[in-house]
Amino acid sequence: MNETGVSELTQMIDRARNGDPRAERELYEGNVDRIYRLAYRLAGDEELAQEFTQQTFIRAFDRLHQFRGDAAFSTWLHAIARSVIYNGLRKIRRREQREVDLKETDGLVHNPTEPDPDLKERLAKAIDGLPLGYRTVLVMHDIEGYKHEEIAAALGVKTGTSKAQLSRARAKLRTELADFAEEWTSR
């Protein structure tokens, strides 16, 4: 972004801090799509993604006075989104763990020798099975197209950590999908 764009953004943020609904709307519209995509990819559910996106902007506008401009506004916003999404997913997992009925699991059987014909489904499950940090970096980098520097700033980690987590995430996916790849290449 050029200096004019930066100063326009700074002015817009200042106007939003002073309660200008038009400035808030512009900030929202300029960032909502990326926040929603991140929320959707991490939550895997449209309704949750909408809820997390809404919560992100509510929290961001409540804390707009805390934005110092040390990082890009989008980076600051993504850090808030990450926090909202992680906390929301943790809350959901705790609730689901308490709600699982043993009778529901009686019919569940996993037979690893049966081939799974749907790579898309297997890949989605493998990504969902990654540790949250790995999954976040993988989604932000490989799917959303963020650079490691942006990811590091949004997550509050070093660039090298972002790169290492991406590498580990890819390695876990390769391992998780190895049987599928072997089966596919042997056809």
Secondary structure, 3 states (H helix, E strand, C coil): CCHHHHHHHHHHHHHHHCCCHHHHHHHHHHHHHHHHHHHHHHHCCHHHHHHHHHHHHHHHHHCHHHCCCCCCHHHHHHHHHHHHHHHHHHHHHHHHHHHCCHHHHCCCCCCCCCCCCCHHHHHHHHHHCCCHHHHHHHHHHHHCCCCHHHHHHHHCCCHHHHHHHHHHHHHHHHHHCHHHHHHHHCC
